[in-house]
Amino acid sequence: MPLFIVLGKLTDMAIQKMREAKDRDEKAEQIIRAAGGRLIGHYYTFGRYDFVAIVEIPSAEILASVIIDIGKWGTVTTETMTAILPDQMYEMATRT
């Protein structure tokens, strides 16, 4: 299943409502699961981004739908990267 790294920034609204963060995070994980995915990891970070999530989900299109659903809350903005495992990269390298 495809793997994605989601880099996120909290909006001012999210920061004002940080007491609700755990509930929001749990709801986001439920949305990911309902879409056939799995939240592998979720970390709050300090620096350019406020959080990083590692998500395994059937397709980029399904992930886009999940991000749109979560984005409707007005609490996050995201940047998403497709990720591959090292073994996948090694295999591709042997084909060149």
C-alpha positions, 0 to 999 in steps of 0.5 A: 500500500502506498506510503505518504508523509504529511507535513502540517501546520496548525492554524490560529484556530487550532492553536486557540483550541489546543485543548481539543487537539486529542479529539481532533487527532482521534477523529482524523485517525478514524477518517483515515481508517474509514478510508482503508488506511492506517496512521503509522505515526503522528508527531508534533514538531517544533520548527517549520511544521507543527506536525508530521504524520506517516500514513499508509493508504490505498491511493493518492486520490483517497488521501486527497479526499481524507485531507479535504475532509480534515481540512474542512475543520479549518485547523490545519494546512498540509503538504504531502510527500509520497514515500517509498521504503529503502528496499523499493529504492534499491530494487528500482536502482537495480533496473537502471 
